[in-house]
Amino acid sequence: MTTKHHNRFWTEDDDNLLRAMAAAGKSITLMTVKLGRPIRTIKARAQELHIVLPGEDKNTKRWVG
């Protein structure tokens, strides 16, 4: 499944990298650099894939940082 954001589709590799960085507790800033996407796009994709990002409340899925 791919989602178009800023004229680029999310690839399976992108999704896997996002999952791995989130699981390792990497910062959202690092994710923007590695994925080459804006914060809001990364947050939206993480929400679609039910990935909890560092700094999010695991229960409400709301950003707390």
CHARMM internal coordinates of N, CA and C (Angstrom, degrees):
IC EDIT
DIST 1 N 1 CA 1.4500
DIST 1 CA 1 C 1.5294
ANGL 1 N 1 CA 1 C 109.25
DIST 1 C 2 N 1.2905
ANGL 1 CA 1 C 2 N 117.65
DIHE 1 N 1 CA 1 C 2 N 128.52
DIST 2 N 2 CA 1.4534
ANGL 1 C 2 N 2 CA 120.87
DIHE 1 CA 1 C 2 N 2 CA 178.24
DIST 2 CA 2 C 1.5138
ANGL 2 N 2 CA 2 C 109.60
DIHE 1 C 2 N 2 CA 2 C -123.70
DIST 2 C 3 N 1.3126
ANGL 2 CA 2 C 3 N 114.65
DIHE 2 N 2 CA 2 C 3 N 149.11
DIST 3 N 3 CA 1.4537
ANGL 2 C 3 N 3 CA 121.28
DIHE 2 CA 2 C 3 N 3 CA 179.18
DIST 3 CA 3 C 1.5135
ANGL 3 N 3 CA 3 C 107.66
DIHE 2 C 3 N 3 CA 3 C -124.97
DIST 3 C 4 N 1.3166
ANGL 3 CA 3 C 4 N 118.04
DIHE 3 N 3 CA 3 C 4 N 133.12
DIST 4 N 4 CA 1.4503
ANGL 3 C 4 N 4 CA 121.07
DIHE 3 CA 3 C 4 N 4 CA -178.23
DIST 4 CA 4 C 1.5232
ANGL 4 N 4 CA 4 C 110.25
DIHE 3 C 4 N 4 CA 4 C -85.60
DIST 4 C 5 N 1.3206
ANGL 4 CA 4 C 5 N 115.98
DIHE 4 N 4 CA 4 C 5 N 125.27
DIST 5 N 5 CA 1.4554
ANGL 4 C 5 N 5 CA 122.79
DIHE 4 CA 4 C 5 N 5 CA 176.68
DIST 5 CA 5 C 1.5196
ANGL 5 N 5 CA 5 C 107.87
DIHE 4 C 5 N 5 CA 5 C -137.28
DIST 5 C 6 N 1.3026
ANGL 5 CA 5 C 6 N 116.72
DIHE 5 N 5 CA 5 C 6 N 126.19
DIST 6 N 6 CA 1.4634
ANGL 5 C 6 N 6 CA 121.44
DIHE 5 CA 5 C 6 N 6 CA 176.97
DIST 6 CA 6 C 1.5275
ANGL 6 N 6 CA 6 C 111.23
DIHE 5 C 6 N 6 CA 6 C 51.02
DIST 6 C 7 N 1.3111
ANGL 6 CA 6 C 7 N 116.41
DIHE 6 N 6 CA 6 C 7 N 46.11
DIST 7 N 7 CA 1.4562
ANGL 6 C 7 N 7 CA 123.44
DIHE 6 CA 6 C 7 N 7 CA 176.50
DIST 7 CA 7 C 1.5271
ANGL 7 N 7 CA 7 C 114.01
DIHE 6 C 7 N 7 CA 7 C 65.01
DIST 7 C 8 N 1.3221
ANGL 7 CA 7 C 8 N 117.44
DIHE 7 N 7 CA 7 C 8 N 15.54
DIST 8 N 8 CA 1.4572
ANGL 7 C 8 N 8 CA 121.26
DIHE 7 CA 7 C 8 N 8 CA 175.77
DIST 8 CA 8 C 1.5126
ANGL 8 N 8 CA 8 C 109.22
DIHE 7 C 8 N 8 CA 8 C -130.37
DIST 8 C 9 N 1.3147
ANGL 8 CA 8 C 9 N 115.66
DIHE 8 N 8 CA 8 C 9 N 134.55
DIST 9 N 9 CA 1.4502
ANGL 8 C 9 N 9 CA 120.13
DIHE 8 CA 8 C 9 N 9 CA 176.07
DIST 9 CA 9 C 1.5184
ANGL 9 N 9 CA 9 C 109.64
DIHE 8 C 9 N 9 CA 9 C -83.44
DIST 9 C 10 N 1.3101
ANGL 9 CA 9 C 10 N 115.76
DIHE 9 N 9 CA 9 C 10 N 148.82
DIST 10 N 10 CA 1.4555
ANGL 9 C 10 N 10 CA 120.90
DIHE 9 CA 9 C 10 N 10 CA 171.94
DIST 10 CA 10 C 1.5178
ANGL 10 N 10 CA 10 C 107.21
DIHE 9 C 10 N 10 CA 10 C -78.21
DIST 10 C 11 N 1.3230
ANGL 10 CA 10 C 11 N 116.68
DIHE 10 N 10 CA 10 C 11 N 126.62
DIST 11 N 11 CA 1.4653
ANGL 10 C 11 N 11 CA 121.08
DIHE 10 CA 10 C 11 N 11 CA 177.55
DIST 11 CA 11 C 1.5266
ANGL 11 N 11 CA 11 C 108.64
DIHE 10 C 11 N 11 CA 11 C -94.97
DIST 11 C 12 N 1.2997
ANGL 11 CA 11 C 12 N 115.32
DIHE 11 N 11 CA 11 C 12 N 168.40
DIST 12 N 12 CA 1.4589
ANGL 11 C 12 N 12 CA 120.02
DIHE 11 CA 11 C 12 N 12 CA 175.88
DIST 12 CA 12 C 1.5273
ANGL 12 N 12 CA 12 C 109.82
DIHE 11 C 12 N 12 CA 12 C -61.07
DIST 12 C 13 N 1.3398
ANGL 12 CA 12 C 13 N 117.19
DIHE 12 N 12 CA 12 C 13 N -37.53
DIST 13 N 13 CA 1.4631
ANGL 12 C 13 N 13 CA 120.78
DIHE 12 CA 12 C 13 N 13 CA 177.67
DIST 13 CA 13 C 1.5310
ANGL 13 N 13 CA 13 C 111.30
DIHE 12 C 13 N 13 CA 13 C -63.46
DIST 13 C 14 N 1.3469
ANGL 13 CA 13 C 14 N 116.41
DIHE 13 N 13 CA 13 C 14 N -41.55
DIST 14 N 14 CA 1.4687
ANGL 13 C 14 N 14 CA 120.18
DIHE 13 CA 13 C 14 N 14 CA 176.66
DIST 14 CA 14 C 1.5290
ANGL 14 N 14 CA 14 C 110.43
DIHE 13 C 14 N 14 CA 14 C -59.64
DIST 14 C 15 N 1.3136
ANGL 14 CA 14 C 15 N 116.25
DIHE 14 N 14 CA 14 C 15 N -47.49
DIST 15 N 15 CA 1.4658
ANGL 14 C 15 N 15 CA 121.12
DIHE 14 CA 14 C 15 N 15 CA -179.66
DIST 15 CA 15 C 1.5260
ANGL 15 N 15 CA 15 C 110.74
DIHE 14 C 15 N 15 CA 15 C -60.67
DIST 15 C 16 N 1.3317
ANGL 15 CA 15 C 16 N 116.46
DIHE 15 N 15 CA 15 C 16 N -43.00
DIST 16 N 16 CA 1.4635
ANGL 15 C 16 N 16 CA 120.32
DIHE 15 CA 15 C 16 N 16 CA -179.56
DIST 16 CA 16 C 1.5250
ANGL 16 N 16 CA 16 C 111.29
DIHE 15 C 16 N 16 CA 16 C -65.70
DIST 16 C 17 N 1.3379
ANGL 16 CA 16 C 17 N 116.80
DIHE 16 N 16 CA 16 C 17 N -38.98
DIST 17 N 17 CA 1.4539
ANGL 16 C 17 N 17 CA 120.46
DIHE 16 CA 16 C 17 N 17 CA 178.09
DIST 17 CA 17 C 1.5305
ANGL 17 N 17 CA 17 C 110.22
DIHE 16 C 17 N 17 CA 17 C -65.42
DIST 17 C 18 N 1.3226
ANGL 17 CA 17 C 18 N 116.23
DIHE 17 N 17 CA 17 C 18 N -41.62
DIST 18 N 18 CA 1.4609
ANGL 17 C 18 N 18 CA 120.52
DIHE 17 CA 17 C 18 N 18 CA 177.60
DIST 18 CA 18 C 1.5287
ANGL 18 N 18 CA 18 C 110.41
DIHE 17 C 18 N 18 CA 18 C -60.92
DIST 18 C 19 N 1.3138
ANGL 18 CA 18 C 19 N 116.77
DIHE 18 N 18 CA 18 C 19 N -45.97
DIST 19 N 19 CA 1.4671
ANGL 18 C 19 N 19 CA 120.97
DIHE 18 CA 18 C 19 N 19 CA 178.50
DIST 19 CA 19 C 1.5344
ANGL 19 N 19 CA 19 C 111.18
DIHE 18 C 19 N 19 CA 19 C -59.91
DIST 19 C 20 N 1.3336
ANGL 19 CA 19 C 20 N 115.83
DIHE 19 N 19 CA 19 C 20 N -46.75
DIST 20 N 20 CA 1.4639
ANGL 19 C 20 N 20 CA 120.77
DIHE 19 CA 19 C 20 N 20 CA -177.04
DIST 20 CA 20 C 1.5335
ANGL 20 N 20 CA 20 C 111.22
DIHE 19 C 20 N 20 CA 20 C -64.11
DIST 20 C 21 N 1.3161
ANGL 20 CA 20 C 21 N 117.14
DIHE 20 N 20 CA 20 C 21 N -43.43
DIST 21 N 21 CA 1.4612
ANGL 20 C 21 N 21 CA 119.92
DIHE 20 CA 20 C 21 N 21 CA -179.54
DIST 21 CA 21 C 1.5237
ANGL 21 N 21 CA 21 C 111.09
DIHE 20 C 21 N 21 CA 21 C -67.29
DIST 21 C 22 N 1.3321
ANGL 21 CA 21 C 22 N 117.44
DIHE 21 N 21 CA 21 C 22 N -39.35
DIST 22 N 22 CA 1.4615
ANGL 21 C 22 N 22 CA 120.85
DIHE 21 CA 21 C 22 N 22 CA 178.32
DIST 22 CA 22 C 1.5347
ANGL 22 N 22 CA 22 C 109.91
DIHE 21 C 22 N 22 CA 22 C -64.67
DIST 22 C 23 N 1.3244
ANGL 22 CA 22 C 23 N 117.04
DIHE 22 N 22 CA 22 C 23 N -44.13
DIST 23 N 23 CA 1.4626
ANGL 22 C 23 N 23 CA 121.24
DIHE 22 CA 22 C 23 N 23 CA -179.57
DIST 23 CA 23 C 1.5292
ANGL 23 N 23 CA 23 C 111.56
DIHE 22 C 23 N 23 CA 23 C -63.84
DIST 23 C 24 N 1.3410
ANGL 23 CA 23 C 24 N 116.08
DIHE 23 N 23 CA 23 C 24 N -32.23
DIST 24 N 24 CA 1.4644
ANGL 23 C 24 N 24 CA 120.65
DIHE 23 CA 23 C 24 N 24 CA -179.82
DIST 24 CA 24 C 1.5258
ANGL 24 N 24 CA 24 C 112.28
DIHE 23 C 24 N 24 CA 24 C -84.58
DIST 24 C 25 N 1.3334
ANGL 24 CA 24 C 25 N 116.41
DIHE 24 N 24 CA 24 C 25 N -2.33
DIST 25 N 25 CA 1.4588
ANGL 24 C 25 N 25 CA 120.04
DIHE 24 CA 24 C 25 N 25 CA 178.33
DIST 25 CA 25 C 1.5199
ANGL 25 N 25 CA 25 C 114.15
DIHE 24 C 25 N 25 CA 25 C 76.66
DIST 25 C 26 N 1.3230
ANGL 25 CA 25 C 26 N 117.07
DIHE 25 N 25 CA 25 C 26 N 22.37
DIST 26 N 26 CA 1.4660
ANGL 25 C 26 N 26 CA 120.77
DIHE 25 CA 25 C 26 N 26 CA 179.73
DIST 26 CA 26 C 1.5219
ANGL 26 N 26 CA 26 C 110.08
DIHE 25 C 26 N 26 CA 26 C -67.39
DIST 26 C 27 N 1.3157
ANGL 26 CA 26 C 27 N 116.32
DIHE 26 N 26 CA 26 C 27 N 152.28
DIST 27 N 27 CA 1.4655
ANGL 26 C 27 N 27 CA 120.71
DIHE 26 CA 26 C 27 N 27 CA -177.75
DIST 27 CA 27 C 1.5225
ANGL 27 N 27 CA 27 C 111.07
DIHE 26 C 27 N 27 CA 27 C -72.82
DIST 27 C 28 N 1.3176
ANGL 27 CA 27 C 28 N 115.06
DIHE 27 N 27 CA 27 C 28 N 153.65
DIST 28 N 28 CA 1.4628
ANGL 27 C 28 N 28 CA 120.52
DIHE 27 CA 27 C 28 N 28 CA 176.87
DIST 28 CA 28 C 1.5249
ANGL 28 N 28 CA 28 C 110.19
DIHE 27 C 28 N 28 CA 28 C -63.18
DIST 28 C 29 N 1.3304
ANGL 28 CA 28 C 29 N 116.84
DIHE 28 N 28 CA 28 C 29 N -30.23
DIST 29 N 29 CA 1.4685
ANGL 28 C 29 N 29 CA 120.98
DIHE 28 CA 28 C 29 N 29 CA 178.04
DIST 29 CA 29 C 1.5235
ANGL 29 N 29 CA 29 C 110.05
DIHE 28 C 29 N 29 CA 29 C -63.57
DIST 29 C 30 N 1.3318
ANGL 29 CA 29 C 30 N 117.02
DIHE 29 N 29 CA 29 C 30 N -44.94
DIST 30 N 30 CA 1.4554
ANGL 29 C 30 N 30 CA 120.64
DIHE 29 CA 29 C 30 N 30 CA 177.61
DIST 30 CA 30 C 1.5290
ANGL 30 N 30 CA 30 C 110.25
DIHE 29 C 30 N 30 CA 30 C -62.91
DIST 30 C 31 N 1.3140
ANGL 30 CA 30 C 31 N 117.07
DIHE 30 N 30 CA 30 C 31 N -38.86
DIST 31 N 31 CA 1.4684
ANGL 30 C 31 N 31 CA 120.59
DIHE 30 CA 30 C 31 N 31 CA 179.11
DIST 31 CA 31 C 1.5213
ANGL 31 N 31 CA 31 C 110.88
DIHE 30 C 31 N 31 CA 31 C -61.30
DIST 31 C 32 N 1.3356
ANGL 31 CA 31 C 32 N 117.66
DIHE 31 N 31 CA 31 C 32 N -39.14
DIST 32 N 32 CA 1.4699
ANGL 31 C 32 N 32 CA 119.61
DIHE 31 CA 31 C 32 N 32 CA 179.93
DIST 32 CA 32 C 1.5163
ANGL 32 N 32 CA 32 C 110.24
DIHE 31 C 32 N 32 CA 32 C -63.77
DIST 32 C 33 N 1.3298
ANGL 32 CA 32 C 33 N 116.66
DIHE 32 N 32 CA 32 C 33 N -37.14
DIST 33 N 33 CA 1.4624
ANGL 32 C 33 N 33 CA 120.60
DIHE 32 CA 32 C 33 N 33 CA 179.98
DIST 33 CA 33 C 1.5260
ANGL 33 N 33 CA 33 C 110.31
DIHE 32 C 33 N 33 CA 33 C -70.01
DIST 33 C 34 N 1.3191
ANGL 33 CA 33 C 34 N 116.54
DIHE 33 N 33 CA 33 C 34 N -50.02
DIST 34 N 34 CA 1.4719
ANGL 33 C 34 N 34 CA 121.16
DIHE 33 CA 33 C 34 N 34 CA -176.26
DIST 34 CA 34 C 1.5250
ANGL 34 N 34 CA 34 C 112.64
DIHE 33 C 34 N 34 CA 34 C -66.65
DIST 34 C 35 N 1.3381
ANGL 34 CA 34 C 35 N 116.56
DIHE 34 N 34 CA 34 C 35 N -37.75
DIST 35 N 35 CA 1.4636
ANGL 34 C 35 N 35 CA 120.18
DIHE 34 CA 34 C 35 N 35 CA -177.73
DIST 35 CA 35 C 1.5273
ANGL 35 N 35 CA 35 C 112.67
DIHE 34 C 35 N 35 CA 35 C -91.63
DIST 35 C 36 N 1.3327
ANGL 35 CA 35 C 36 N 116.88
DIHE 35 N 35 CA 35 C 36 N -15.90
DIST 36 N 36 CA 1.4595
ANGL 35 C 36 N 36 CA 120.47
DIHE 35 CA 35 C 36 N 36 CA 179.91
DIST 36 CA 36 C 1.5207
ANGL 36 N 36 CA 36 C 113.09
DIHE 35 C 36 N 36 CA 36 C 64.69
DIST 36 C 37 N 1.3411
ANGL 36 CA 36 C 37 N 115.06
DIHE 36 N 36 CA 36 C 37 N 38.05
DIST 37 N 37 CA 1.4637
ANGL 36 C 37 N 37 CA 121.03
DIHE 36 CA 36 C 37 N 37 CA -177.69
DIST 37 CA 37 C 1.5246
ANGL 37 N 37 CA 37 C 109.32
DIHE 36 C 37 N 37 CA 37 C -134.96
DIST 37 C 38 N 1.3395
ANGL 37 CA 37 C 38 N 116.79
DIHE 37 N 37 CA 37 C 38 N 153.50
DIST 38 N 38 CA 1.4656
ANGL 37 C 38 N 38 CA 119.26
DIHE 37 CA 37 C 38 N 38 CA 177.83
DIST 38 CA 38 C 1.5299
ANGL 38 N 38 CA 38 C 112.45
DIHE 37 C 38 N 38 CA 38 C -69.00
DIST 38 C 39 N 1.3189
ANGL 38 CA 38 C 39 N 115.23
DIHE 38 N 38 CA 38 C 39 N 157.24
DIST 39 N 39 CA 1.4698
ANGL 38 C 39 N 39 CA 121.49
DIHE 38 CA 38 C 39 N 39 CA -178.63
DIST 39 CA 39 C 1.5196
ANGL 39 N 39 CA 39 C 111.42
DIHE 38 C 39 N 39 CA 39 C -54.05
DIST 39 C 40 N 1.3316
ANGL 39 CA 39 C 40 N 117.30
DIHE 39 N 39 CA 39 C 40 N -46.50
DIST 40 N 40 CA 1.4716
ANGL 39 C 40 N 40 CA 119.58
DIHE 39 CA 39 C 40 N 40 CA -176.08
DIST 40 CA 40 C 1.5323
ANGL 40 N 40 CA 40 C 111.43
DIHE 39 C 40 N 40 CA 40 C -61.97
DIST 40 C 41 N 1.3237
ANGL 40 CA 40 C 41 N 116.99
DIHE 40 N 40 CA 40 C 41 N -33.80
DIST 41 N 41 CA 1.4649
ANGL 40 C 41 N 41 CA 121.09
DIHE 40 CA 40 C 41 N 41 CA 179.47
DIST 41 CA 41 C 1.5286
ANGL 41 N 41 CA 41 C 110.12
DIHE 40 C 41 N 41 CA 41 C -70.38
DIST 41 C 42 N 1.3234
ANGL 41 CA 41 C 42 N 115.97
DIHE 41 N 41 CA 41 C 42 N -41.13
DIST 42 N 42 CA 1.4621
ANGL 41 C 42 N 42 CA 120.17
DIHE 41 CA 41 C 42 N 42 CA 178.68
DIST 42 CA 42 C 1.5243
ANGL 42 N 42 CA 42 C 110.37
DIHE 41 C 42 N 42 CA 42 C -65.37
DIST 42 C 43 N 1.3191
ANGL 42 CA 42 C 43 N 117.06
DIHE 42 N 42 CA 42 C 43 N -43.47
DIST 43 N 43 CA 1.4631
ANGL 42 C 43 N 43 CA 120.35
DIHE 42 CA 42 C 43 N 43 CA 178.32
DIST 43 CA 43 C 1.5255
ANGL 43 N 43 CA 43 C 111.36
DIHE 42 C 43 N 43 CA 43 C -61.92
DIST 43 C 44 N 1.3225
ANGL 43 CA 43 C 44 N 116.48
DIHE 43 N 43 CA 43 C 44 N -40.81
DIST 44 N 44 CA 1.4677
ANGL 43 C 44 N 44 CA 120.51
DIHE 43 CA 43 C 44 N 44 CA -179.83
DIST 44 CA 44 C 1.5313
ANGL 44 N 44 CA 44 C 110.66
DIHE 43 C 44 N 44 CA 44 C -64.77
DIST 44 C 45 N 1.3355
ANGL 44 CA 44 C 45 N 116.10
DIHE 44 N 44 CA 44 C 45 N -43.54
DIST 45 N 45 CA 1.4676
ANGL 44 C 45 N 45 CA 119.41
DIHE 44 CA 44 C 45 N 45 CA -179.75
DIST 45 CA 45 C 1.5269
ANGL 45 N 45 CA 45 C 110.60
DIHE 44 C 45 N 45 CA 45 C -66.39
DIST 45 C 46 N 1.3286
ANGL 45 CA 45 C 46 N 116.51
DIHE 45 N 45 CA 45 C 46 N -41.14
DIST 46 N 46 CA 1.4622
ANGL 45 C 46 N 46 CA 120.06
DIHE 45 CA 45 C 46 N 46 CA 178.60
DIST 46 CA 46 C 1.5192
ANGL 46 N 46 CA 46 C 110.51
DIHE 45 C 46 N 46 CA 46 C -60.37
DIST 46 C 47 N 1.3163
ANGL 46 CA 46 C 47 N 116.29
DIHE 46 N 46 CA 46 C 47 N -40.86
DIST 47 N 47 CA 1.4697
ANGL 46 C 47 N 47 CA 120.09
DIHE 46 CA 46 C 47 N 47 CA 178.91
DIST 47 CA 47 C 1.5243
ANGL 47 N 47 CA 47 C 110.31
DIHE 46 C 47 N 47 CA 47 C -64.00
DIST 47 C 48 N 1.3440
ANGL 47 CA 47 C 48 N 117.31
DIHE 47 N 47 CA 47 C 48 N -43.11
DIST 48 N 48 CA 1.4719
ANGL 47 C 48 N 48 CA 120.87
DIHE 47 CA 47 C 48 N 48 CA 178.86
DIST 48 CA 48 C 1.5225
ANGL 48 N 48 CA 48 C 111.46
DIHE 47 C 48 N 48 CA 48 C -58.96
DIST 48 C 49 N 1.3438
ANGL 48 CA 48 C 49 N 115.56
DIHE 48 N 48 CA 48 C 49 N -37.24
DIST 49 N 49 CA 1.4634
ANGL 48 C 49 N 49 CA 120.65
DIHE 48 CA 48 C 49 N 49 CA -175.98
DIST 49 CA 49 C 1.5281
ANGL 49 N 49 CA 49 C 112.80
DIHE 48 C 49 N 49 CA 49 C -94.35
DIST 49 C 50 N 1.3515
ANGL 49 CA 49 C 50 N 116.45
DIHE 49 N 49 CA 49 C 50 N 5.18
DIST 50 N 50 CA 1.4681
ANGL 49 C 50 N 50 CA 121.71
DIHE 49 CA 49 C 50 N 50 CA 179.90
DIST 50 CA 50 C 1.5277
ANGL 50 N 50 CA 50 C 111.67
DIHE 49 C 50 N 50 CA 50 C 59.08
DIST 50 C 51 N 1.3326
ANGL 50 CA 50 C 51 N 115.21
DIHE 50 N 50 CA 50 C 51 N 41.57
DIST 51 N 51 CA 1.4600
ANGL 50 C 51 N 51 CA 122.14
DIHE 50 CA 50 C 51 N 51 CA 176.91
DIST 51 CA 51 C 1.5241
ANGL 51 N 51 CA 51 C 107.29
DIHE 50 C 51 N 51 CA 51 C -100.83
DIST 51 C 52 N 1.3354
ANGL 51 CA 51 C 52 N 116.41
DIHE 51 N 51 CA 51 C 52 N 127.25
DIST 52 N 52 CA 1.4628
ANGL 51 C 52 N 52 CA 120.51
DIHE 51 CA 51 C 52 N 52 CA 176.70
DIST 52 CA 52 C 1.5224
ANGL 52 N 52 CA 52 C 107.82
DIHE 51 C 52 N 52 CA 52 C -88.02
DIST 52 C 53 N 1.3269
ANGL 52 CA 52 C 53 N 116.09
DIHE 52 N 52 CA 52 C 53 N 120.96
DIST 53 N 53 CA 1.4522
ANGL 52 C 53 N 53 CA 121.45
DIHE 52 CA 52 C 53 N 53 CA -179.86
DIST 53 CA 53 C 1.5227
ANGL 53 N 53 CA 53 C 110.72
DIHE 52 C 53 N 53 CA 53 C -86.23
DIST 53 C 54 N 1.3362
ANGL 53 CA 53 C 54 N 117.26
DIHE 53 N 53 CA 53 C 54 N 151.88
DIST 54 N 54 CA 1.4674
ANGL 53 C 54 N 54 CA 119.73
DIHE 53 CA 53 C 54 N 54 CA 174.79
DIST 54 CA 54 C 1.5296
ANGL 54 N 54 CA 54 C 109.35
DIHE 53 C 54 N 54 CA 54 C -56.63
DIST 54 C 55 N 1.3290
ANGL 54 CA 54 C 55 N 116.61
DIHE 54 N 54 CA 54 C 55 N 134.96
DIST 55 N 55 CA 1.4619
ANGL 54 C 55 N 55 CA 120.31
DIHE 54 CA 54 C 55 N 55 CA -178.87
DIST 55 CA 55 C 1.5120
ANGL 55 N 55 CA 55 C 113.07
DIHE 54 C 55 N 55 CA 55 C 95.41
DIST 55 C 56 N 1.3216
ANGL 55 CA 55 C 56 N 117.64
DIHE 55 N 55 CA 55 C 56 N -8.92
DIST 56 N 56 CA 1.4586
ANGL 55 C 56 N 56 CA 121.23
DIHE 55 CA 55 C 56 N 56 CA 177.17
DIST 56 CA 56 C 1.5197
ANGL 56 N 56 CA 56 C 109.77
DIHE 55 C 56 N 56 CA 56 C -92.36
DIST 56 C 57 N 1.3054
ANGL 56 CA 56 C 57 N 115.81
DIHE 56 N 56 CA 56 C 57 N 148.35
DIST 57 N 57 CA 1.4544
ANGL 56 C 57 N 57 CA 120.96
DIHE 56 CA 56 C 57 N 57 CA 172.42
DIST 57 CA 57 C 1.5232
ANGL 57 N 57 CA 57 C 107.33
DIHE 56 C 57 N 57 CA 57 C -77.47
DIST 57 C 58 N 1.3145
ANGL 57 CA 57 C 58 N 116.91
DIHE 57 N 57 CA 57 C 58 N 121.16
DIST 58 N 58 CA 1.4768
ANGL 57 C 58 N 58 CA 121.04
DIHE 57 CA 57 C 58 N 58 CA -175.76
DIST 58 CA 58 C 1.5293
ANGL 58 N 58 CA 58 C 112.84
DIHE 57 C 58 N 58 CA 58 C -62.29
DIST 58 C 59 N 1.3311
ANGL 58 CA 58 C 59 N 116.91
DIHE 58 N 58 CA 58 C 59 N -26.46
DIST 59 N 59 CA 1.4583
ANGL 58 C 59 N 59 CA 119.66
DIHE 58 CA 58 C 59 N 59 CA -177.30
DIST 59 CA 59 C 1.5239
ANGL 59 N 59 CA 59 C 112.54
DIHE 58 C 59 N 59 CA 59 C -85.33
DIST 59 C 60 N 1.3171
ANGL 59 CA 59 C 60 N 117.19
DIHE 59 N 59 CA 59 C 60 N -39.81
DIST 60 N 60 CA 1.4643
ANGL 59 C 60 N 60 CA 119.56
DIHE 59 CA 59 C 60 N 60 CA -175.86
DIST 60 CA 60 C 1.5141
ANGL 60 N 60 CA 60 C 113.01
DIHE 59 C 60 N 60 CA 60 C -99.71
DIST 60 C 61 N 1.3428
ANGL 60 CA 60 C 61 N 117.22
DIHE 60 N 60 CA 60 C 61 N -13.46
DIST 61 N 61 CA 1.4608
ANGL 60 C 61 N 61 CA 123.06
DIHE 60 CA 60 C 61 N 61 CA -176.85
DIST 61 CA 61 C 1.5291
ANGL 61 N 61 CA 61 C 110.97
DIHE 60 C 61 N 61 CA 61 C 62.08
DIST 61 C 62 N 1.3218
ANGL 61 CA 61 C 62 N 116.54
DIHE 61 N 61 CA 61 C 62 N 22.49
DIST 62 N 62 CA 1.4576
ANGL 61 C 62 N 62 CA 120.33
DIHE 61 CA 61 C 62 N 62 CA 178.23
DIST 62 CA 62 C 1.5136
ANGL 62 N 62 CA 62 C 109.70
DIHE 61 C 62 N 62 CA 62 C -101.32
DIST 62 C 63 N 1.3174
ANGL 62 CA 62 C 63 N 114.76
DIHE 62 N 62 CA 62 C 63 N 145.44
DIST 63 N 63 CA 1.4536
ANGL 62 C 63 N 63 CA 121.63
DIHE 62 CA 62 C 63 N 63 CA -179.57
DIST 63 CA 63 C 1.5251
ANGL 63 N 63 CA 63 C 108.97
DIHE 62 C 63 N 63 CA 63 C -68.92
DIST 63 C 64 N 1.3155
ANGL 63 CA 63 C 64 N 117.51
DIHE 63 N 63 CA 63 C 64 N 129.80
DIST 64 N 64 CA 1.4456
ANGL 63 C 64 N 64 CA 121.17
DIHE 63 CA 63 C 64 N 64 CA -179.24
DIST 64 CA 64 C 1.5377
ANGL 64 N 64 CA 64 C 112.49
DIHE 63 C 64 N 64 CA 64 C -115.24
DIST 64 C 65 N 1.3362
ANGL 64 CA 64 C 65 N 116.57
DIHE 64 N 64 CA 64 C 65 N 5.81
DIST 65 N 65 CA 1.4664
ANGL 64 C 65 N 65 CA 119.88
DIHE 64 CA 64 C 65 N 65 CA -176.67
DIST 65 CA 65 C 1.4821
ANGL 65 N 65 CA 65 C 113.95
DIHE 64 C 65 N 65 CA 65 C -102.62
END
COOR INIT
IC SEED 1 N 1 CA 1 C
IC BUILD
